[in-house]
Amino acid sequence: MAVCGGMGEVEGRATEQTRLICTGRNVVPARPKIMLAQDRLNNNLALLGGYINPVHQMGSDPSPNYVLSVAFEIKRHADPLPFGRVINPSRNSSSRRSWLPWGSLSRVVPSSELFQRSMSRTSSHFCDLDHEDEDEDIETLADIEEGHEEDQKFHQSPLPLLLPPAFVKSEQPPPPPKKKSTSRLSVILLDQGLFTVYKRLFVVCLALNITGLVLAAIGEFPYARNRAALFSIANIFVLVLCRSEAFLRVVFWLAVNVLGWYWVPLKVKTMTTSLLQSLGGIHSGCGISSITWLVYALILTLKNRGDTTPEIIAVASAILGLLCLSSLAAFPLLRHLHHNVFERTHRFAGWTALALLWAFVTLTISYDPLTKSYRNNLGSRLIKHQEFWFTLGITVLIIIPWLSIRRVHVRTSSPSGHAAIIKFDGGIKPGILGRISPSPFSEWHAFGIISDNKTEHMMLAGAVGDFTKSLVDNPPNTLWVRKVHFAGLPYLTNMYGRVLLVATGSGICVFLSFLLQPCKADVCLLWVTKGVEQNFGREIKEWMSGHPKEKVIVHDTAVLGRPNVSEMSVDAARRFGAEVVIVTSNPEGSRDVVNACKAAGIAAFGPIWDS
């Protein structure tokens, strides 16, 4: 039975609620049946505020025509007549509707909660480089960083007409297929490619060590066979060196000052950038290699127990156990799901292993297998052995960052309730990152630094994990900091001539300093975010203002909608003539921008796992 035979009429403007009146003609032609049908329809439509009203036409046909009238209110949309769909209200339990009887006319109106959910929720922006454990009830990284709507089906579709069961068609259109969700871990480990520079360095480092181990085992490398423990200690030294923030600060400075000339080929610069941001591959490869060499050394020692002591075997076994524990804690899945466990295990197991390493070196060097006793002239013998110097180097590299720890006063504010701005005294050069902690022996978190290199600098932290949420809920007056700041990928901007910097959300924190102070490179900044002033405050909004449009591009998704960041980045890079694109976003967003730029023939870099 046709209910609505005519077209709907939409009254009102964009800011008014719209009333839709749908009319139908000749519902039931037979006179006796009309009264019964009218009663049934009026009973059903009373719930909807509708009614059947007989209308006699002028002319020869005395039988009345019946007009079905239904009144309700919907939210205005770009398409004013999308009322063909029928949605089962039970499909979304969070969408409640109120039945408000007004005389004989009732309306179906969305509750106030529905209107709130249909609006864009304030984003939680963050750029915590240590990747804190995200709560499951927080939006996906792409939604947070690019300013997606919380639930686009409420934002894009008006409230549909709900009809009684008698008018609902049995054949409903199938629901649209859901977008396949991408795991953050899969993006980090798989979608970035199987042959990345990081993984190549890991394979090369491990292959070199395995080759040397095999040659030692078959007797072709006697030096390594006799000094297997030394090779294990050397690998530990290299892996600590690749994570030494003081050492890397010097390396990044040298790279910028040596290669940052216009006559240096772009290929050399991009290769250096790839190498420096992928040193984690050497760190991981040396970690596995140190375990294999120590296992080999223990096997040889157990075969010749007469030339050693039980104390040396016990200490070496304990070191091996701690190295294995640290490696297991760094396994990507465990590190991703339980980052605090990884961090504390790495720290305390590493310190314990270092103390045992000193005991191992002291015992092995001072022990004389000929006399079966320990010598007294330990000092003169230690300085003649490579094991001592490697162990001393490991100790110095580990101690340096802890010597610079200070507890400082901070000024914390929260512009939106979803992000915290932490201000410190002292200016910092662009591209530098820093670490803060509520408890120095528990956890450390790295953030980009915003500074004009004058009197103060600041960090921007989104309320994502437990620590960053506490910065918003309970703003601290003091925090622990490391005075030795470290350089990251943004620091290499000055190695190039023209650079496009792409940021989403609070990723702007690592790039904003390039606008606030002079830098060697000519930069163009593209920032995609939502609610600049609402989420980041008036100060950051003013910093982004007053620049030429071709140098600073701000896309506010709350006003302009969600863009295709990859296409925007490629277009901006071509217009600006950028030599390289550097992006800071969530893993999926960074991957898409980097891949799009590389497909367009533009060098691009973004954060990688364990960079």
VENNOR-V358414 format. One record per backbone hydrogen bond with DSSP energy under -0.5 kcal/mol. CO is the residue of the C=O (numbers start at 1). NH is the residue of the N-H. If there is no record, write none. Layout:
((CO,NH) (CO,NH))
This chain:
((3,5) (9,11) (9,21) (11,19) (13,16) (18,74) (19,11) (19,21) (20,22) (21,9) (21,23) (23,5) (23,6) (24,68) (30,34) (31,35) (32,36) (33,37) (34,38) (35,39) (36,40) (37,41) (38,42) (39,43) (40,44) (41,45) (42,46) (44,47) (45,48) (45,49) (45,50) (51,69) (53,67) (55,65) (60,62) (65,55) (66,68) (67,53) (67,69) (69,51) (70,22) (72,20) (74,18) (78,80) (79,82) (81,83) (87,89) (88,91) (89,92) (91,93) (92,95) (94,96) (96,111) (98,100) (98,109) (99,101) (100,107) (102,105) (104,106) (105,102) (107,100) (107,109) (108,73) (109,98) (111,114) (111,115) (112,116) (113,117) (114,118) (116,119) (123,125) (127,129) (128,131) (135,138) (140,144) (141,145) (142,146) (143,147) (143,148) (145,505) (151,154) (151,155) (152,156) (153,157) (161,163) (164,167) (164,168) (165,168) (170,172) (181,183) (183,187) (184,188) (185,189) (186,190) (186,191) (187,192) (190,193) (196,200) (197,201) (198,202) (199,203) (200,204) (201,205) (202,206) (203,207) (204,208) (205,209) (206,210) (207,211) (208,212) (209,213) (210,214) (211,215) (212,216) (213,217) (214,218) (215,220) (215,221) (216,219) (221,225) (222,226) (223,227) (225,228) (227,231) (228,232) (229,233) (230,234) (231,235) (232,236) (233,237) (234,238) (235,239) (236,240) (237,241) (238,242) (240,243) (241,244) (243,245) (244,248) (245,249) (246,250) (247,251) (248,252) (249,253) (250,254) (251,255) (252,256) (253,257) (254,258) (255,259) (256,260) (259,261) (261,264) (265,269) (266,270) (267,271) (268,272) (269,273) (270,274) (271,275) (272,276) (273,277) (275,278) (276,279) (278,281) (279,282) (279,283) (280,284) (281,285) (282,286) (283,287) (284,288) (285,289) (286,290) (287,291) (288,292) (289,293) (290,294) (291,295) (292,296) (293,297) (294,298) (295,299) (296,300) (297,301) (298,302) (299,303) (300,304) (301,304) (302,305) (304,307) (305,308) (309,313) (310,314) (311,315) (312,316) (313,317) (314,318) (315,319) (316,320) (317,321) (318,322) (319,323) (320,324) (321,325) (322,326) (323,327) (324,328) (325,329) (326,330) (328,331) (331,335) (332,336) (333,337) (334,338) (338,342) (339,343) (340,344) (341,345) (342,346) (343,347) (344,348) (345,349) (346,350) (347,351) (348,352) (349,353) (350,354) (351,355) (352,356) (353,357) (354,358) (355,359) (356,360) (357,361) (358,362) (359,363) (360,364) (361,365) (362,366) (363,367) (366,375) (367,369) (368,372) (368,373) (373,368) (376,378) (377,381) (378,382) (379,383) (381,384) (382,385) (385,388) (385,389) (386,390) (387,391) (388,392) (389,393) (390,394) (391,395) (392,396) (393,397) (394,398) (395,399) (396,400) (397,401) (398,402) (399,402) (399,403) (400,403) (400,404) (401,404) (402,405) (404,483) (406,408) (406,481) (408,479) (410,412) (411,423) (413,421) (418,463) (419,416) (419,417) (420,422) (420,461) (421,413) (421,423) (422,459) (423,411) (424,457) (429,432) (431,488) (431,491) (432,449) (433,486) (434,447) (435,482) (436,445) (437,480) (439,442) (439,443) (445,436) (446,129) (447,434) (448,460) (449,451) (450,458) (454,427) (455,426) (456,452) (457,424) (458,450) (459,422) (459,461) (461,420) (462,464) (464,135) (465,469) (466,470) (467,471) (468,472) (469,472) (469,473) (470,474) (477,410) (479,408) (480,437) (481,406) (481,483) (483,485) (486,433) (488,491) (488,492) (489,492) (490,493) (491,494) (492,495) (493,496) (497,522) (498,579) (498,580) (499,501) (499,524) (500,502) (500,582) (501,526) (502,584) (503,528) (504,507) (505,508) (506,509) (507,510) (508,511) (508,512) (511,514) (512,515) (512,516) (513,517) (521,523) (522,499) (524,501) (525,527) (525,553) (526,503) (527,529) (527,555) (528,505) (529,557) (531,535) (532,536) (533,537) (536,540) (537,541) (538,542) (539,543) (540,544) (541,545) (542,545) (548,551) (548,552) (551,525) (552,554) (553,527) (553,555) (554,556) (555,529) (555,557) (556,559) (556,560) (557,561) (563,565) (564,568) (565,569) (566,570) (567,571) (568,572) (569,573) (570,574) (571,575) (572,576) (573,577) (573,578) (579,603) (580,500) (581,605) (582,502) (583,607) (584,504) (586,590) (587,591) (588,592) (589,593) (590,594) (591,595) (592,596) (593,597) (594,598) (595,599) (596,600) (597,602) (598,601) (603,581) (605,583) (608,611))
